[in-house]
Amino acid sequence: MNDSTTPPPLDADHPLASGRTAASPLVRAANGQRSERLPVWFMRQAGRSLPEYRAAREGIAMLDSCLRPELAAEITLQPVRRHDVDAAVFFSDIVVPLKLIGEDVDIVPGRGPVFANPVRTPAEARQFAARVRARAEDPTLFAPIDEAVRRTVAELGETPLIGFAGAPFTVAAYVVEGGPSKDHLRTRTLMLAEPDAWLELADAIAQLSGAFLEAQVRAGASVVQLFDSWAGSLSVERYRASVKPSSALALARVHALRTPTGDGVRTIHFGVGTAELLRDMHDAGADVQGVDDRIPLDEASRRLGGTVPLQGNIDPAVLGAGREVREAHVRDVVRRGFDAPAHILNLGHGVPPEADPQVLTDLVTFAHTLRGDVPPER
């Protein structure tokens, strides 16, 4: 997309434009408005914790599952049927866009994304960026994503779909490291030693991530989330100089989209271990700031000036801690969330693979006994 060109509006039958999801508790919360029903969904709600997911994916590789529209739609819908969550999150993976442009990447069980040809030199970074830019605006690139989202939205009715993409830093870190890393040392070294090559790489991935988000929105997603899983490994100064500009590019792609009546699409920005980065992450352009479980929501809201809707931040550990502990913790999270203009209840990270699905269902049921517009009693 050319920055000087206003993109065409969303279709008139888009769930936001038609009004199907515009008044949902989750979309209202993303707009800074509270509803009587407290909106709740879980990161990684569509995944390994569900027996129906394991059955659906039996014998099918992860990335192949993401690119089979009927299967991706079914997996996306499973937790909505089971848990009564207030949003579906599109079943995909942050490396799917790179797989679609032809990069040699696979999801290795027990390890994660692995790139056969990691980027290690400035020349390789520039070559990789050129390959990404050459394909990012291909109108046919996201055809399987478009079909999967449309299938999903047709089944969801008034329940909104959340689209998602990996933030440029997290995706680039996998590309440079070749796979998961504890310290992202090679990536941070490239940032420092070759800042121009790094920014060229990060901006190209931002273009691709932004196009991935736009494709999901145009097909029917009502909200999107940008995941920066590894941003917590960076200092504030390094984030500002080397990461924030490219994340802003990806988010701006969504903020340029409008319904025929001029309404925008709201964005969520989430990272792990990012308590010191919250202000800068929000300044990159997100409407809702996701908060992990390492900082209380009231403190997060204070750092953001008390003006930003928040998402989070139940500690995933309470899923196995017993009902009494779990409900007390959820009540505390919801109470602290009232320091923000609006609150979307979620975990402070993704659903663990070993989580008991019934516990998640019970958690949603309990959360829905707590009003989204009245703080719970102590």
NULOPA-186194 format. One record per atom (N, C-alpha, C): residue in three letters; x, y, z. Coordinates in steps of 0.05 Angstrom, whole numbers, plus 5000, padded with zeros to 4 digits. Example, Ala and Ser with C-alpha at 12.3 -4.5 7.8 and 13.67 -1.06 7.14 Angstrom:
2
ALA526448865156;ALA524649105156;ALA526449345156;SER525749555142;SER527349795143;SER525850015157;
END
This chain:
378
MET501749765000;MET500050005000;MET501750255000;ASN501150434983;ASN502650694981;ASN501550875004;ASP503350985020;ASP502551145043;ASP500951395034;SER501351485009;SER500051725000;SER497251664989;THR496451404988;THR493951324977;THR492051234999;THR489651344999;THR487651255018;THR486450995009;PRO486550785025;PRO485650515016;PRO482650525013;PRO481550354996;PRO478650344993;PRO477250255019;PRO474850335024;PRO473450265049;PRO472849965050;LEU472249865074;LEU471449595077;LEU468749555064;ASP468149305057;ASP465649245044;ASP463349315062;ALA461049385050;ALA458749455066;ALA457649235083;ASP458248985076;ASP457348755092;ASP459348665112;HIS461548815115;HIS463548755136;HIS462148755163;PRO462848575182;PRO461448575208;PRO461348835223;LEU463449005220;LEU463349265232;LEU461549455217;ALA461649445191;ALA460049625174;ALA457049565176;SER456349305177;SER453549215178;SER452449235206;GLY454149275226;GLY453249295254;GLY453149035269;ARG453848815256;ARG453648555270;ARG455448545295;THR457848655293;THR459648635316;THR460248905329;ALA459349125317;ALA460149395326;ALA459249435355;ALA457049315363;ALA456049355391;ALA456749135410;SER458548955401;SER459348735419;SER461048845442;PRO460948705465;PRO462548805488;PRO465448835481;LEU466648655465;LEU469448675459;LEU470148915442;VAL468548955421;VAL469049185404;VAL468549445419;ARG466549455435;ARG466049695452;ARG468449745470;ALA469449535483;ALA471749565501;ALA474149675485;ALA474549575461;ALA476849665445;ALA476449965437;ASN474050055438;ASN473450335433;ASN473350505459;GLY474150375481;GLY474250515507;GLY471550535521;GLN469650365514;GLN467050375525;GLN466450125541;ARG465250145564;ARG464549915581;ARG461749815575;SER461349555578;SER458849425575;SER458149265601;GLU455649205604;GLU454949045627;GLU456348765627;ARG456548655603;ARG457948395600;ARG460948445597;LEU462548335615;LEU465448355614;LEU466548185591;PRO467848305571;PRO468848145549;PRO471347985557;VAL471347735549;VAL473547555556;VAL474247375532;TRP476747345526;TRP477747145508;TRP480547065517;PHE481746865505;PHE484346765514;PHE486246755490;MET488646865493;MET490646815473;MET491246515472;ARG491546405448;ARG491946125443;ARG489545955453;GLN487146075452;GLN484745925459;GLN484145705439;ALA484945755414;ALA484645555393;ALA487245395391;GLY487345165404;GLY489945025403;GLY489944775420;ARG492344705428;ARG492944435439;ARG491444365464;SER490344555478;SER488844485503;SER486244345496;LEU485244355472;LEU482644245465;LEU482843975451;PRO481443775461;PRO481643515447;PRO480543525419;GLU478543695414;GLU477443715387;GLU479543835367;TYR481244005378;TYR483444115362;TYR485443895354;ARG486143745374;ARG488143525369;ARG486943325349;ALA484443275351;ALA483143085332;ALA483043205304;ALA482343455302;ALA482143585275;ALA484843595261;ARG487043625277;ARG489643665265;ARG491343405264;GLU490143185271;GLU491642935272;GLU492842875244;GLY495542845244;GLY496942775219;GLY497343005201;ILE496743255209;ILE496943485192;ILE498943685204;ALA501043755189;ALA503043945200;ALA501744215206;MET503044355225;MET501944605235;MET501444805213;LEU503444865197;LEU503045065176;LEU501144975155;ASP501044715149;ASP499044615131;ASP496244665142;SER495944625168;SER493344675181;SER492444965178;CYS494345145180;CYS493745435178;CYS492845505150;LEU493745355130;LEU493245425102;LEU491045265089;ARG489645105105;ARG487244965095;ARG484845115106;PRO483545275089;PRO481445455099;PRO479245325116;GLU478245105107;GLU476044975122;GLU477044885150;LEU479444775151;LEU480544685177;LEU481244925195;ALA482445135183;ALA483145375200;ALA480645495211;ALA478445505195;ALA475945615205;ALA474845445228;GLU474845185224;GLU473745005245;GLU475345035271;ILE477945045269;ILE479545075294;ILE479045345307;THR478745555291;THR478145815302;THR475545815318;LEU473545665308;LEU470845665320;LEU470645495345;GLN472445295347;GLN472145095369;GLN471945225397;PRO473745405405;PRO473545505432;PRO471145685437;VAL470145805415;VAL467745975418;VAL465345795425;ARG465145565412;ARG463045375418;ARG463245265446;ARG465745205454;ARG466145065479;ARG466045255503;HIS467345485501;HIS467745655524;HIS465845895526;ASP464445965505;ASP462746205505;ASP464446455509;VAL466846455497;VAL468446705498;VAL467246915480;ASP468047165484;ASP466747395471;ASP468147465445;ALA470047305436;ALA471347355410;ALA472747095402;ALA472847055376;ALA474646845365;ALA477246985357;VAL479446835359;VAL481946935348;VAL482746755326;PHE483446875303;PHE484046715279;PHE486246525283;PHE485846275276;PHE487846065279;PHE489846095256;SER492346165263;SER494446195243;SER497046185259;ASP499146295247;ASP501746305260;ASP503246555249;ILE504946665266;ILE506346905257;ILE508146875233;VAL508946625227;VAL510746585204;VAL509246505179;VAL506546495180;VAL504946425157;VAL505546615133;PRO505646875138;PRO506147055115;PRO508846995101;LEU510846925117;LEU513446855105;LEU513346585090;LYS511746405100;LYS511346145086;LYS509946205059;LEU508046385059;LEU506546445035;LEU508246575013;ILE510346725021;ILE512046855001;ILE514346664992;GLY514346425003;GLY516246224994;GLY518646175011;GLU518846295035;GLU521146245052;GLU520945955064;ASP523345845068;ASP523545565078;ASP523345575108;VAL520945555119;VAL520445565147;VAL518545335155;ASP518945235178;ASP517245015188;ASP516845055218;ILE514644945229;ILE514144945257;ILE514944665267;VAL517144655282;VAL518144405292;VAL516844345319;PRO515444115322;PRO514144055348;PRO516144065371;GLY515344195392;GLY517044225416;GLY519144435414;ARG519344565391;ARG521344775388;ARG520145035378;GLY518645035356;GLY517445275346;GLY518445325317;PRO518145575308;PRO518945645280;PRO521945615276;VAL522645475254;VAL525445445247;VAL525745515217;PHE527745685212;PHE528345775185;PHE530745625175;ALA530545505151;ALA532745355140;ALA535145535133;ASN534545785126;ASN536745965117;ASN536646225133;PRO537546225158;PRO537346465174;PRO539046685163;VAL538246935169;VAL539647175160;VAL541747245180;ARG544247265171;ARG546447305190;ARG548247545183;THR548047655158;THR549747875150;THR548048105140;PRO549148345139;PRO547648575128;PRO546748515099;ALA548348395083;ALA547548335055;ALA545248145055;GLU545247935072;GLU543047745074;GLU540447885083;ALA540748065102;ALA538448215112;ALA537148375090;ARG538848505074;ARG537748675052;ARG536448495030;GLN537748265025;GLN536648085005;GLN533947975014;PHE533747905040;PHE531247795051;PHE529148015049;ALA529848265057;ALA527948485056;ALA526848525027;ALA528648505008;ALA527848534980;ALA525848324971;ARG526348074980;ARG524447854973;ARG521747904986;VAL521748005010;VAL519148055024;VAL517648285010;ARG519048505004;ARG517748724990;ARG516648654963;ALA518048474950;ALA517148394923;ALA514548244923;ARG513848114945;ARG511447954946;ARG509248064964;ALA509948254982;ALA508048335003;ALA505448454992;GLU505448584969;GLU503048704959;GLU501748544937;ASP502548294934;ASP501248114915;ASP498348074923;PRO496348144907;PRO493548124915;PRO492547844919;THR494047644909;THR493247364912;THR494647224935;LEU496547364948;LEU498247234968;LEU496647114990;PHE494647255000;PHE493247155024;PHE490547025017;ALA490346914994;ALA487746784985;ALA486746575005;PRO488546395015;PRO487446195035;PRO486646325061;ILE487946545068;ILE487246695093;ILE484446825089;ASP484146945066;ASP481547075060;ASP479246875062;GLU479646645050;GLU477446445050;GLU476946345078;ALA479046295094;ALA478746195121;ALA477246395138;VAL478046645136;VAL476746855152;VAL473846885144;ARG473246885119;ARG470446915110;ARG468746675120;ARG469846435119;ARG468346205129;ARG467746235159;THR469846335173;THR469546365202;THR467446575209;VAL467646805196;VAL465847025203;VAL462946955196;ALA462546795175;ALA459846715168;ALA458546545190;GLU460146415206;GLU459146245228;GLU458946395254;LEU460446615257;LEU460646755283;LEU458246935289;GLY456847035269;GLY454647205274;GLY455547465288;GLU454447515312;GLU455047765326;GLU457647755342;THR458947515343;THR461547495358;THR463747585340;PRO465447775349;PRO467547875332;PRO469847685329;LEU471247705306;LEU473647555301;LEU476047745305;ILE478047655320;ILE480547805323;ILE482547695303;GLY483547865286;GLY485847785269;GLY488447835283;PHE490547715274;PHE493147765288;PHE495447735269;ALA497647845277;ALA500247815263;ALA502447845283;GLY504747745275;GLY507147785291;GLY508348055287;ALA509248185308;ALA510548445306;ALA513248415291;PRO514148615277;PRO516548595261;PRO518948495277;PHE519348585302;PHE521648495317;PHE521548195323;THR519248095332;THR519047815339;THR519447635314;VAL518247715292;VAL518547555267;VAL521447575258;ALA522547815258;ALA525347845249;ALA527247695266;ALA526647675292;ALA528447535311;ALA528547235303;TYR526247125296;TYR526346845286;TYR527946815261;VAL527647005243;VAL529146995217;VAL532147015222;VAL532947185240;VAL535847225245;VAL537046995261;GLU535646915282;GLU536646705299;GLU536346435286;GLY534546405267;GLY533946145254;GLY531945985269;GLY531146075293;GLY529145935309;GLY528946075336;PRO527645945355;PRO527346065382;PRO530046115395;SER530146335411;SER532646405425;SER531946515452;LYS533646465471;LYS533246565498;LYS534046865501;ASP536046945486;ASP537147215490;ASP537047385464;HIS536547265441;HIS536447415416;HIS538947575411;LEU541247455418;LEU543747595417;LEU544547675388;ARG544147485369;ARG544847555341;ARG543047785331;THR540547775339;THR538747985330;THR539548255341;ARG540148265367;ARG540848525379;ARG543548615369;THR545348435362;THR547848515351;THR547548645324;LEU545748525307;LEU545248645281;LEU544048925284;MET542248955303;MET541149225308;MET543249435313;LEU545249355330;LEU547249535339;LEU549449575318;ALA550349355305;ALA552549375287;ALA551749475259;GLU549349405251;GLU548449475224;GLU545649585225;PRO545249825237;PRO542549925242;PRO540949965216;ASP542250055195;ASP540850095169;ASP539849835158;ALA541549635158;ALA540649365148;ALA538449255165;TRP538649285191;TRP536549195209;TRP533849325203;LEU533849595201;LEU531349735196;LEU530149665169;GLU531949615149;GLU530849525123;GLU529449255126;LEU530549075141;LEU529348815146;LEU526748845162;ALA526849005184;ALA524549035201;ALA522249175186;ASP522849375171;ASP520749525156;ASP519449345135;ALA521049175122;ALA519848995102;ALA517948795115;ILE518748695139;ILE517048505153;ILE514548655163;ALA514848905171;ALA512549075179;ALA510549095156;GLN511649135132;GLN509949155108;GLN508348895104;LEU509648675108;LEU508348415104;LEU506348355127;SER507148415152;SER505248375174;SER502848555171;GLY503348805163;GLY501048985158;GLY499148895137;ALA500348785115;ALA498648675093;ALA497048425103;PHE498348265120;PHE496948035132;PHE494648125149;LEU495048325166;LEU492848435182;LEU490648545164;GLU491448705144;GLU489348815127;GLU487748605113;ALA489048385104;ALA487548175091;ALA485448055110;GLN486148015135;GLN484247905154;GLN481948095160;VAL482648355161;VAL480548555166;VAL478648565142;ARG479648585118;ARG477948605095;ARG476148355092;ALA477148125101;ALA475547885100;ALA473447865122;GLY473748035143;GLY471648035164;GLY472548065192;ALA475148075198;ALA476048105226;ALA475148385236;SER474248395261;SER473248655272;SER475348805289;VAL477348655298;VAL479548765315;VAL481948615307;VAL484348725310;VAL486848575306;VAL488748605330;GLN490448415333;GLN492548425354;GLN495248385341;LEU497148555349;LEU499948525340;LEU501448405364;PHE502548165360;PHE504048025381;PHE507048095378;ASP508248195400;ASP511148225401;ASP512148055424;SER512247795419;SER512847615441;SER515547655454;TRP517447755438;TRP520247765449;TRP521148045455;ALA519348245453;ALA520248525457;ALA521348565486;GLY520548405505;GLY521548435532;GLY524448385535;SER525748285514;SER528748245516;SER530248505510;LEU528748725504;LEU530048975495;LEU529949185516;SER531849365517;SER531749595534;SER529749795521;VAL528949985537;VAL527150195527;VAL528450345504;GLU531050415507;GLU532450565487;GLU532650405461;ARG533250145463;ARG533449985439;ARG530749945426;TYR528649915442;TYR525949885430;TYR525250135414;ARG525750365426;ARG525050615413;ARG526550655386;ALA529050585387;ALA530650635363;ALA530350425341;SER529950175349;SER530249955330;SER527649805325;VAL525549845341;VAL523149675339;VAL520649835335;LYS520350045352;LYS517850195352;LYS517150305324;PRO519050405308;PRO518250515281;PRO516950305263;SER518050055263;SER516949855246;SER514249755256;SER513949725283;SER511349655294;SER509249855286;ALA510050115287;ALA508150325280;ALA507250305251;LEU509150215233;LEU508350185205;LEU506249965202;ALA506549745216;ALA504649525214;ALA501949605224;LEU501849745247;LEU499349835259;LEU497950045242;ALA499650225230;ALA498450435213;ALA496950315190;ARG497750095180;ARG496349965158;ARG493449905165;VAL492949825190;VAL490249765198;VAL488750025204;HIS490050215216;HIS488750465223;HIS487850625198;ALA489050565176;ALA488250705151;ALA485550595140;LEU484750365150;LEU482250235140;LEU479850355153;ARG477750395137;ARG475250505147;ARG472850365136;THR470650355151;THR468150265140;THR467050475121;PRO464950415106;PRO463750625088;PRO462850875103;THR462150845129;THR461351085144;THR463551225159;GLY466051125155;GLY468451255166;GLY469451145192;ASP468150935203;ASP469150815228;ASP471650655224;GLY473450665244;GLY475950525241;GLY475950245254;VAL478150105251;VAL478549845262;VAL480549865285;ARG479849755308;ARG481449785332;ARG483649575333;THR485949655345;THR488249475347;THR489049435376;ILE490149195381;ILE491249125407;ILE494249065403;HIS495949155421;HIS498849105420;HIS499648955445;PHE500848725442;PHE501548565465;PHE504448465463;GLY505748465486;GLY508448355488;GLY508848225515;VAL510848055517;VAL511447915541;VAL513848045555;GLY513648095581;GLY515848215596;GLY516248505588;THR514148645581;THR514348915569;THR513349135588;ALA513349095614;ALA512349295633;ALA513749565629;GLU516349565623;GLU517749815620;GLU517349935592;LEU516049785574;LEU515649875547;LEU512849965541;LEU511049955561;LEU508149985556;LEU507550255542;ARG508750465552;ARG508250725540;ARG509050735511;ASP511450635505;ASP512450645478;ASP510850455460;MET510050225470;MET508450045454;MET505750175447;HIS504550305466;HIS502050445460;HIS502550675440;ASP504750815444;ASP505251045426;ASP505850945397;ALA506450695394;ALA506850585366;ALA504150585351;GLY501950625365;GLY499450655350;GLY497150485358;ALA497450315379;ALA495250135386;ALA493150275402;ASP490650185399;ASP488450295414;ASP488150165442;VAL488749905443;VAL488549755468;VAL491349645474;GLN492249675499;GLN494849575507;GLN494549305521;GLY495649095510;GLY495648835524;GLY497748845545;VAL497148715568;VAL498948715591;VAL499348425600;ASP501848345604;ASP502348075613;ASP501948065643;ASP502547835655;ASP501847795684;ASP504147875702;ARG506148025692;ARG508348115709;ARG507848385722;ILE505748525715;ILE505148785726;ILE502148805731;PRO501248905753;PRO498348935758;PRO497049135738;LEU494549095732;LEU493249265712;LEU493049555722;ASP492649595748;ASP492349875757;ASP495050025754;GLU497249885758;GLU499850005754;GLU500350055725;ALA499549865708;ALA499849895679;ALA498250145670;SER495850165680;SER494150395673;SER495450655682;ARG496650655706;ARG497950895716;ARG500250975697;ARG501750785688;ARG504050845670;ARG503050955643;LEU500550885636;LEU499450975611;LEU497651215614;GLY497751335637;GLY496251585642;GLY493351545647;GLY492451305651;GLY489651255658;GLY487651295635;THR488651305610;THR486951375588;THR486751155567;VAL488150925571;VAL488350715551;VAL486850465559;PRO485050365542;PRO483750105548;PRO485849885550;LEU485449705568;LEU487449495573;LEU486249215567;GLN488149035561;GLN487448755559;GLN489248585576;GLY488148395591;GLY489648215607;GLY488248165633;ASN489748085653;ASN492347965652;ASN492547745673;ILE490547555671;ILE490447325690;ILE493047165687;ASP494147095710;ASP496546925710;ASP495746645701;PRO496946535679;PRO496146265671;PRO496646055692;ALA498346115711;ALA498845915733;ALA496345855749;VAL494446045751;VAL492045995767;VAL490145795755;LEU490645735729;LEU488845535717;LEU489045265731;GLY491245215743;GLY491644955758;GLY491644985788;ALA490845225798;ALA491145275826;ALA488545235843;GLY486445145830;GLY483945095845;GLY481945325842;ARG479445265844;ARG477345455839;ARG477445695857;GLU477845655883;GLU477745885902;GLU479946085896;VAL482445975891;VAL484646155885;VAL484246295858;ARG483246135839;ARG482846245812;ARG480846475812;GLU478546435825;GLU476446635824;GLU477246885840;ALA478746845862;ALA479747085877;ALA481647245859;HIS483347105845;HIS485247245827;HIS483847385805;VAL481947255792;VAL480447385770;VAL478947625780;ARG477747605803;ARG476347835815;ARG478248065819;ASP480648005829;ASP482648215833;ASP483548345807;VAL483948185787;VAL484748285760;VAL482548475750;VAL480048385752;VAL477848555742;VAL477648815757;ARG477948795783;ARG477849035800;ARG479949235791;ARG482449135788;ARG484649315780;ARG484149425752;GLY482849275735;GLY482249365708;GLY480449605707;PHE479049665729;PHE477349905729;PHE478850165731;ASP481450145735;ASP483150385733;ASP483450485704;ALA482750315685;ALA482850385657;ALA480050455646;PRO479950605624;PRO477250665613;PRO475550425606;ALA476850215597;ALA475549965590;ALA477449735593;HIS476449485594;HIS478149255600;HIS477049015585;ILE478848885572;ILE478348625559;ILE479748415576;LEU478348235588;LEU479548025605;LEU480947815588;ASN483347745596;ASN484847545581;ASN486947435600;LEU488447245591;LEU490747155606;LEU493047345601;GLY495147325619;GLY497547495615;GLY499447365595;HIS498747145584;HIS500247015562;HIS498246815550;GLY499146625534;GLY497346435521;GLY496446205539;VAL494346065530;VAL493345835544;VAL495545615543;PRO496345505566;PRO498345285566;PRO497245045552;PRO498844885538;PRO497744645524;PRO496444445544;GLU497444435568;GLU496344245588;GLU493944345603;ALA492944585597;ALA490644695611;ALA488244515608;ASP486644495629;ASP484144345629;ASP482044515616;PRO480844425593;PRO478844585580;PRO476444655597;GLN475744475616;GLN473444535633;GLN474044775651;VAL476544795660;VAL477345025677;VAL477045285661;LEU477745285636;LEU477445525620;LEU474545595616;THR472845395611;THR469945445609;THR468845555635;ASP469745435657;ASP468745535683;ASP469745815689;LEU472145885680;LEU473246155684;LEU471546355668;VAL470846285644;VAL469146475628;VAL466446505641;THR465246285650;THR462646305664;THR462846485688;PHE464946455704;PHE465346625728;PHE465746915720;ALA467346955699;ALA467947235691;ALA465347375682;HIS463547225670;HIS461047345661;HIS459047395684;THR459747305708;THR458147385732;THR459047655742;LEU461447745733;LEU462548005742;LEU461748205720;ARG460648425728;ARG459748625709;ARG462148785698;GLY461948845673;GLY464049005660;GLY463849295666;ASP461549385677;ASP461149665681;ASP460949745711;VAL461249545729;VAL461149595757;VAL463449435771;PRO465249565786;PRO467449415798;PRO466449205818;PRO467648975819;PRO466848765838;PRO467448855866;GLU465848755884;GLU466248825913;GLU468748685923;ARG470048795942;ARG472448675954;ARG471648445972;
END
